[in-house]
């Protein structure tokens, strides 16, 4: 039971960028693989809450 709004679970996402990939590229992804983003991505972080 939640007694106050401060106990509500909240999902927060920080989106640094979006990239379109074909199925071959997605299948080729592996752990520790770096996906390059546009240089200005760090200036355009999207924050999503719930």
C-alpha positions as CSV (number, residue, x, y, z in Angstrom):
1,X,0.0,0.0,0.0
2,X,1.3,3.4,-0.9
3,X,0.9,6.0,1.9
4,X,2.1,9.1,0.1
5,X,2.8,10.3,-3.5
6,X,6.5,10.2,-2.7
7,X,6.3,6.4,-2.6
8,X,4.8,6.1,-6.1
9,X,7.1,4.2,-8.5
10,X,8.2,6.4,-11.4
11,X,9.9,5.2,-14.6
12,X,12.4,7.7,-16.0
13,X,14.1,7.4,-19.4
14,X,16.9,9.5,-20.8
15,X,17.0,9.3,-24.5
16,X,20.2,10.4,-26.1
17,X,19.2,9.8,-29.7
18,X,17.4,7.7,-32.1
19,X,18.8,5.6,-34.9
20,X,17.2,3.6,-37.7
21,X,18.8,0.3,-38.2
22,X,18.0,-2.6,-40.5
23,X,17.4,-6.1,-39.2
24,X,20.9,-7.2,-40.2
25,X,22.5,-4.4,-38.1
26,X,20.2,-5.2,-35.1
27,X,21.1,-8.9,-35.4
28,X,24.8,-8.0,-35.4
29,X,24.6,-6.0,-32.2
30,X,26.5,-7.5,-29.2
31,X,27.4,-6.6,-25.7
32,X,29.7,-3.5,-25.3
33,X,29.0,-2.5,-28.9
34,X,29.1,1.3,-29.4
35,X,26.3,2.8,-31.5
36,X,27.4,6.2,-32.9
37,X,25.1,9.2,-32.4
38,X,25.1,12.6,-33.9
39,X,27.6,15.0,-32.2
40,X,24.8,17.3,-31.0
41,X,23.0,14.4,-29.2
42,X,24.3,15.5,-25.8
43,X,22.6,18.9,-26.2
44,X,19.2,17.3,-27.1
45,X,18.6,14.8,-24.3
46,X,15.0,13.8,-24.1
47,X,13.7,13.0,-20.6
48,X,10.6,10.8,-20.3
49,X,8.7,10.3,-17.1
50,X,6.1,7.5,-17.0
